[in-house]
Amino acid sequence: MNEQLKEVVERKIQQKISAGITNAQLAIDKLVSEGKIARDFIAPIGTNLTLGTGPVLVFQPDQDVNHVKMIVSGSEEYTMHENSVLQAGEKLGINQSYLRGLAYSKQPWQINLAAHVLNQHSLNTNRERVLIRSVGTEVRGILSDQYRRLNSELIITAFLEMAMSQGANLCDGYMNDTKIWIETLLPNVFEVPTEKNGMRYLAFGSRISSSDYGNGALELRPFILEGVCTNGLVRESVMKVVHLGARLPDNLALSERTFQLDTETQCSAIKDLTKGFFAKEAITERAFEVQRASDMDVDLVQELKGLFKSSRLYKDEVTQIERVFMNGNPDDGIQGQNTLLKLVNGITTHAKVATPERSRELQEIAGDLMNRVKK
């Protein structure tokens, strides 16, 4: 490796780590603070049509915030996060796109109609039990009564303890209202020569993501950073925990032991899998995948069209990524022939200017494309 370039790459990676530590700590702090005011309870949604018993959950327009709110048992009032509104609609058989268009239009008559539609469906739908997850007075999730609850704080801690014991550093993180992502990275730079896209300078790490509100499974993925451009991508998840188990009792305190045991089981699995990410063999295999991706010729325009048709990329994203290719800036990792690796780098370059949530989705889309090297 050119010593001058090596110093540049190592400095960029260190800067990435230094900047990302703050993001990661903010995400972890938010997880901990919201956990202190979180509440779970079981309630029925729908109506007992046989006995004629009315709904326990009633929906009303909340004109103060241009939203829909929920009344529980005629007295407890909660604002509703978009995630929970759509989950309520799913439980009641309401088209998600239609409901979203009404509930988030900011037009009073449409918000009124959204609440009315939810109530009418509830009055004419067989009652089922649901797990309601709230943070303070906001409902974040309306989930199956078989939803397997896990302690995300302990799981994230187990992940970080193992990653750091292998020499990795926190390099980034983000938490929105319903999901958290935490990333770690080894500070070492690996030189990976490719035949069609030049020398690549890579750093390797791991990402964990989870949602306590039904917005995605608990997932653990290898993380790869291009040192020159600091583009990141994640490979396929080695762990996808779907939160389904036995039916929860009405009194959730009775399931506390199950909650603890399930969390301990997942913490143990996460430690083992995270340790494996930093093994020499695993890093070598990911480096080989990068080389094989550089060997695969692709039609960049057709690939982007295909990703748009499959709804994985938005129209404006296709335009922006095409511009990245036209610029052909080596500082974006865009160099050499039109290969799968170049396509991946185009997507991850655009990911750096996307929202934190979309950025990570784009990194996963890019990582999924790398699955082709195994075929």
Secondary structure by P-SEA (a helix, b strand, c coil): ccaaaaaaaaaaaaaaaaaaaaaaaaaaaaaaaaaaabbbbbbbccccccccccccbbbbbcccccbbbbbccccbbbbbcaaaaaaaaaaacccaaaaaaaaccccaaaaaaaaaaaaaaaacccbbbbbbbbccccccccccccbbbbcaaaaaaaaaaaaaaaccccccccccccbbbbbbbccbbbbbbbcccccccccccbbbbbbccccccbbbbbbbbcccccbbbbccccccccccccccccccccaaaaaaaaaaaaaaaaaaaaaaaacaaaaaaaaaaaaaaaacccaaaaaaaaaaaaccccaaaaaaaaaaaaaccccccccccccaaaaaaaaaaaaaaccaaaaaaaaaaaaaaaccccc
